[in-house]
Amino acid sequence: MTQPEDDLNAELIGLRDKHRELDVEIAKLELFPYQDQLQLRRLKKEKLHIKDCIQRVRTLMIPDLDA
């Protein structure tokens, strides 16, 4: 792999880890009947943003095809 591919792989791994961490945090907050709705909304929004970033990185990893 080339250096840019290594960088993208590292970024992708980091984003996936953060996405999983947010999953756990959200699940913990949802266990309590009087959870902090604002914090829950913020975490879900951040998780969605990270999902979008993951998709962007995955798109960058697709090799260009010569036409």
TIVEXKE-162740 format. One record per atom (N, C-alpha, C): x, y, z; residue in three letters; atom name; residue number from 1. Coordinates in steps of 0.02 Angstrom, whole numbers, plus 50000, padded with zeros to 5 digits. Atoms other than C-alpha are relative to their C-alpha. Layout:
BEGIN
+-------+-------+-------+---------+-------+-----+
!     X !     Y !     Z ! residuo ! atomo ! num !
+-------+-------+-------+---------+-------+-----+
!     X !     Y !     Z !     ALA !    CA ! NUM !
...
+-------+-------+-------+---------+-------+-----+
This chain:
BEGIN
+-------+-------+-------+---------+-------+-----+
!     X !     Y !     Z ! residuo ! atomo ! num !
+-------+-------+-------+---------+-------+-----+
! 50042 ! 49940 ! 50000 !     MET !     N !   1 !
! 50000 ! 50000 ! 50000 !     MET !    CA !   1 !
! 50044 ! 50062 ! 50000 !     MET !     C !   1 !
! 49963 ! 49937 ! 50001 !     THR !     N !   2 !
! 50054 ! 50177 ! 49969 !     THR !    CA !   2 !
! 49983 ! 50040 ! 50063 !     THR !     C !   2 !
! 50010 ! 49958 ! 49941 !     GLN !     N !   3 !
! 50065 ! 50311 ! 50103 !     GLN !    CA !   3 !
! 49930 ! 50029 ! 50006 !     GLN !     C !   3 !
! 50068 ! 49974 ! 49994 !     PRO !     N !   4 !
! 49898 ! 50395 ! 50061 !     PRO !    CA !   4 !
! 49949 ! 49946 ! 50017 !     PRO !     C !   4 !
! 50046 ! 50055 ! 49984 !     GLU !     N !   5 !
! 49810 ! 50226 ! 50067 !     GLU !    CA !   5 !
! 50007 ! 49981 ! 50074 !     GLU !     C !   5 !
! 49989 ! 50015 ! 49929 !     ASP !     N !   6 !
! 49889 ! 50191 ! 50237 !     ASP !    CA !   6 !
! 49967 ! 50053 ! 50044 !     ASP !     C !   6 !
! 50032 ! 49945 ! 49962 !     ASP !     N !   7 !
! 49831 ! 50362 ! 50298 !     ASP !    CA !   7 !
! 49924 ! 49992 ! 50001 !     ASP !     C !   7 !
! 50073 ! 50009 ! 50004 !     LEU !     N !   8 !
! 49654 ! 50329 ! 50237 !     LEU !    CA !   8 !
! 49977 ! 49940 ! 50042 !     LEU !     C !   8 !
! 50018 ! 50058 ! 49959 !     ASN !     N !   9 !
! 49652 ! 50157 ! 50318 !     ASN !    CA !   9 !
! 50002 ! 50017 ! 50074 !     ASN !     C !   9 !
! 49994 ! 49980 ! 49930 !     ALA !     N !  10 !
! 49710 ! 50231 ! 50483 !     ALA !    CA !  10 !
! 49941 ! 50045 ! 50019 !     ALA !     C !  10 !
! 50057 ! 49955 ! 49986 !     GLU !     N !  11 !
! 49577 ! 50367 ! 50472 !     GLU !    CA !  11 !
! 49935 ! 49960 ! 50004 !     GLU !     C !  11 !
! 50060 ! 50042 ! 50001 !     LEU !     N !  12 !
! 49444 ! 50238 ! 50431 !     LEU !    CA !  12 !
! 49994 ! 49960 ! 50065 !     LEU !     C !  12 !
! 50000 ! 50039 ! 49937 !     ILE !     N !  13 !
! 49493 ! 50131 ! 50581 !     ILE !    CA !  13 !
! 49981 ! 50045 ! 50058 !     ILE !     C !  13 !
! 50015 ! 49952 ! 49946 !     GLY !     N !  14 !
! 49488 ! 50283 ! 50695 !     GLY !    CA !  14 !
! 49927 ! 50020 ! 50001 !     GLY !     C !  14 !
! 50070 ! 49981 ! 50005 !     LEU !     N !  15 !
! 49317 ! 50335 ! 50632 !     LEU !    CA !  15 !
! 49954 ! 49943 ! 50021 !     LEU !     C !  15 !
! 50041 ! 50058 ! 49981 !     ARG !     N !  16 !
! 49247 ! 50160 ! 50652 !     ARG !    CA !  16 !
! 50002 ! 49989 ! 50076 !     ARG !     C !  16 !
! 49995 ! 50006 ! 49928 !     ASP !     N !  17 !
! 49313 ! 50152 ! 50830 !     ASP !    CA !  17 !
! 49957 ! 50052 ! 50036 !     ASP !     C !  17 !
! 50040 ! 49946 ! 49970 !     LYS !     N !  18 !
! 49234 ! 50320 ! 50872 !     LYS !    CA !  18 !
! 49925 ! 49985 ! 49992 !     LYS !     C !  18 !
! 50070 ! 50017 ! 50013 !     HIS !     N !  19 !
! 49070 ! 50262 ! 50793 !     HIS !    CA !  19 !
! 49976 ! 49947 ! 50050 !     HIS !     C !  19 !
! 50018 ! 50052 ! 49952 !     ARG !     N !  20 !
! 49070 ! 50106 ! 50904 !     ARG !    CA !  20 !
! 49995 ! 50028 ! 50071 !     ARG !     C !  20 !
! 50001 ! 49969 ! 49933 !     GLU !     N !  21 !
! 49111 ! 50210 ! 51059 !     GLU !    CA !  21 !
! 49935 ! 50040 ! 50010 !     GLU !     C !  21 !
! 50062 ! 49962 ! 49995 !     LEU !     N !  22 !
! 48963 ! 50324 ! 51022 !     LEU !    CA !  22 !
! 49940 ! 49953 ! 50007 !     LEU !     C !  22 !
! 50053 ! 50050 ! 49994 !     ASP !     N !  23 !
! 48852 ! 50170 ! 51001 !     ASP !    CA !  23 !
! 49992 ! 49979 ! 50074 !     ASP !     C !  23 !
! 50001 ! 50022 ! 49930 !     VAL !     N !  24 !
! 48899 ! 50114 ! 51177 !     VAL !    CA !  24 !
! 49973 ! 50057 ! 50044 !     VAL !     C !  24 !
! 50023 ! 49943 ! 49960 !     GLU !     N !  25 !
! 48874 ! 50288 ! 51250 !     GLU !    CA !  25 !
! 49925 ! 50011 ! 49992 !     GLU !     C !  25 !
! 50072 ! 49991 ! 50014 !     ILE !     N !  26 !
! 48703 ! 50305 ! 51167 !     ILE !    CA !  26 !
! 49960 ! 49945 ! 50034 !     ILE !     C !  26 !
! 50035 ! 50056 ! 49969 !     ALA !     N !  27 !
! 48651 ! 50133 ! 51229 !     ALA !    CA !  27 !
! 49996 ! 50009 ! 50076 !     ALA !     C !  27 !
! 50001 ! 49987 ! 49927 !     LYS !     N !  28 !
! 48700 ! 50179 ! 51408 !     LYS !    CA !  28 !
! 49950 ! 50054 ! 50017 !     LYS !     C !  28 !
! 50047 ! 49946 ! 49986 !     LEU !     N !  29 !
! 48601 ! 50341 ! 51401 !     LEU !    CA !  29 !
! 49928 ! 49977 ! 49992 !     LEU !     C !  29 !
! 50068 ! 50024 ! 50013 !     GLU !     N !  30 !
! 48448 ! 50250 ! 51332 !     GLU !    CA !  30 !
! 49976 ! 49952 ! 50053 !     GLU !     C !  30 !
! 50020 ! 50046 ! 49946 !     LEU !     N !  31 !
! 48448 ! 50131 ! 51482 !     LEU !    CA !  31 !
! 49962 ! 50036 ! 50055 !     LEU !     C !  31 !
! 50031 ! 49962 ! 49946 !     PHE !     N !  32 !
! 48394 ! 50269 ! 51600 !     PHE !    CA !  32 !
! 49935 ! 50032 ! 49976 !     PHE !     C !  32 !
! 50065 ! 49973 ! 50022 !     PRO !     N !  33 !
! 48211 ! 50321 ! 51594 !     PRO !    CA !  33 !
! 50000 ! 50076 ! 49994 !     PRO !     C !  33 !
! 49999 ! 49927 ! 50002 !     TYR !     N !  34 !
! 48255 ! 50503 ! 51624 !     TYR !    CA !  34 !
! 50067 ! 50024 ! 49972 !     TYR !     C !  34 !
! 49936 ! 49982 ! 50029 !     GLN !     N !  35 !
! 48406 ! 50515 ! 51511 !     GLN !    CA !  35 !
! 49999 ! 50072 ! 49975 !     GLN !     C !  35 !
! 49992 ! 49932 ! 50025 !     ASP !     N !  36 !
! 48472 ! 50681 ! 51453 !     ASP !    CA !  36 !
! 49986 ! 50000 ! 49925 !     ASP !     C !  36 !
! 50022 ! 50001 ! 50070 !     GLN !     N !  37 !
! 48377 ! 50704 ! 51290 !     GLN !    CA !  37 !
! 50046 ! 50042 ! 49955 !     GLN !     C !  37 !
! 49957 ! 49956 ! 50040 !     LEU !     N !  38 !
! 48488 ! 50846 ! 51230 !     LEU !    CA !  38 !
! 50067 ! 49966 ! 49987 !     LEU !     C !  38 !
! 49937 ! 50036 ! 50009 !     GLN !     N !  39 !
! 48647 ! 50746 ! 51259 !     GLN !    CA !  39 !
! 49991 ! 49941 ! 49953 !     GLN !     C !  39 !
! 50015 ! 50056 ! 50043 !     LEU !     N !  40 !
! 48568 ! 50595 ! 51175 !     LEU !    CA !  40 !
! 49995 ! 50022 ! 49927 !     LEU !     C !  40 !
! 50007 ! 49972 ! 50067 !     ARG !     N !  41 !
! 48522 ! 50700 ! 51023 !     ARG !    CA !  41 !
! 50068 ! 50020 ! 49971 !     ARG !     C !  41 !
! 49933 ! 49979 ! 50022 !     ARG !     N !  42 !
! 48698 ! 50772 ! 51014 !     ARG !    CA !  42 !
! 50042 ! 49940 ! 49980 !     ARG !     C !  42 !
! 49961 ! 50060 ! 50015 !     LEU !     N !  43 !
! 48777 ! 50599 ! 51020 !     LEU !    CA !  43 !
! 49976 ! 49967 ! 49936 !     LEU !     C !  43 !
! 50026 ! 50030 ! 50061 !     LYS !     N !  44 !
! 48662 ! 50533 ! 50885 !     LYS !    CA !  44 !
! 50019 ! 50041 ! 49939 !     LYS !     C !  44 !
! 49981 ! 49957 ! 50056 !     LYS !     N !  45 !
! 48700 ! 50683 ! 50775 !     LYS !    CA !  45 !
! 50075 ! 49991 ! 49984 !     LYS !     C !  45 !
! 49929 ! 50010 ! 50011 !     GLU !     N !  46 !
! 48887 ! 50658 ! 50801 !     GLU !    CA !  46 !
! 50013 ! 49932 ! 49968 !     GLU !     C !  46 !
! 49993 ! 50067 ! 50029 !     LYS !     N !  47 !
! 48869 ! 50472 ! 50761 !     LYS !    CA !  47 !
! 49982 ! 50002 ! 49926 !     LYS !     C !  47 !
! 50019 ! 49994 ! 50070 !     LEU !     N !  48 !
! 48780 ! 50516 ! 50599 !     LEU !    CA !  48 !
! 50054 ! 50036 ! 49960 !     LEU !     C !  48 !
! 49945 ! 49964 ! 50033 !     HIS !     N !  49 !
! 48918 ! 50639 ! 50555 !     HIS !    CA !  49 !
! 50059 ! 49954 ! 49988 !     HIS !     C !  49 !
! 49944 ! 50047 ! 50007 !     ILE !     N !  50 !
! 49050 ! 50506 ! 50585 !     ILE !    CA !  50 !
! 49984 ! 49948 ! 49947 !     ILE !     C !  50 !
! 50020 ! 50047 ! 50052 !     LYS !     N !  51 !
! 48952 ! 50385 ! 50477 !     LYS !    CA !  51 !
! 50011 ! 50030 ! 49931 !     LYS !     C !  51 !
! 49989 ! 49965 ! 50063 !     ASP !     N !  52 !
! 48956 ! 50514 ! 50337 !     ASP !    CA !  52 !
! 50076 ! 50004 ! 49984 !     ASP !     C !  52 !
! 49928 ! 49996 ! 50009 !     CYS !     N !  53 !
! 49144 ! 50535 ! 50363 !     CYS !    CA !  53 !
! 50028 ! 49932 ! 49979 !     CYS !     C !  53 !
! 49979 ! 50068 ! 50019 !     ILE !     N !  54 !
! 49168 ! 50346 ! 50353 !     ILE !    CA !  54 !
! 49986 ! 49988 ! 49927 !     ILE !     C !  54 !
! 50018 ! 50010 ! 50070 !     GLN !     N !  55 !
! 49076 ! 50343 ! 50188 !     GLN !    CA !  55 !
! 50044 ! 50041 ! 49954 !     GLN !     C !  55 !
! 49956 ! 49957 ! 50040 !     ARG !     N !  56 !
! 49181 ! 50488 ! 50122 !     ARG !    CA !  56 !
! 50069 ! 49968 ! 49993 !     ARG !     C !  56 !
! 49934 ! 50032 ! 50002 !     VAL !     N !  57 !
! 49343 ! 50398 ! 50167 !     VAL !    CA !  57 !
! 49997 ! 49937 ! 49956 !     VAL !     C !  57 !
! 50006 ! 50060 ! 50041 !     ARG !     N !  58 !
! 49282 ! 50236 ! 50090 !     ARG !    CA !  58 !
! 49996 ! 50017 ! 49926 !     ARG !     C !  58 !
! 50004 ! 49977 ! 50069 !     THR !     N !  59 !
! 49241 ! 50330 ! 49930 !     THR !    CA !  59 !
! 50069 ! 50020 ! 49974 !     THR !     C !  59 !
! 49932 ! 49979 ! 50020 !     LEU !     N !  60 !
! 49416 ! 50405 ! 49926 !     LEU !    CA !  60 !
! 50045 ! 49940 ! 49989 !     LEU !     C !  60 !
! 49958 ! 50059 ! 50006 !     MET !     N !  61 !
! 49488 ! 50230 ! 49941 !     MET !    CA !  61 !
! 49987 ! 49960 ! 49935 !     MET !     C !  61 !
! 50015 ! 50035 ! 50063 !     ILE !     N !  62 !
! 49406 ! 50172 ! 49779 !     ILE !    CA !  62 !
! 50048 ! 50025 ! 49947 !     ILE !     C !  62 !
! 49951 ! 49978 ! 50051 !     PRO !     N !  63 !
! 49539 ! 50175 ! 49644 !     PRO !    CA !  63 !
! 49965 ! 50030 ! 49940 !     PRO !     C !  63 !
! 50026 ! 49969 ! 50061 !     ASP !     N !  64 !
! 49511 ! 50286 ! 49494 !     ASP !    CA !  64 !
! 50011 ! 49952 ! 49942 !     ASP !     C !  64 !
! 49994 ! 50042 ! 50059 !     LEU !     N !  65 !
! 49478 ! 50190 ! 49335 !     LEU !    CA !  65 !
! 50016 ! 50043 ! 49940 !     LEU !     C !  65 !
! 49983 ! 49965 ! 50061 !     ASP !     N !  66 !
! 49559 ! 50247 ! 49175 !     ASP !    CA !  66 !
! 49949 ! 49982 ! 49947 !     ASP !     C !  66 !
! 50051 ! 50013 ! 50051 !     ALA !     N !  67 !
! 49427 ! 50266 ! 49041 !     ALA !    CA !  67 !
! 50030 ! 49986 ! 49933 !     ALA !     C !  67 !
+-------+-------+-------+---------+-------+-----+
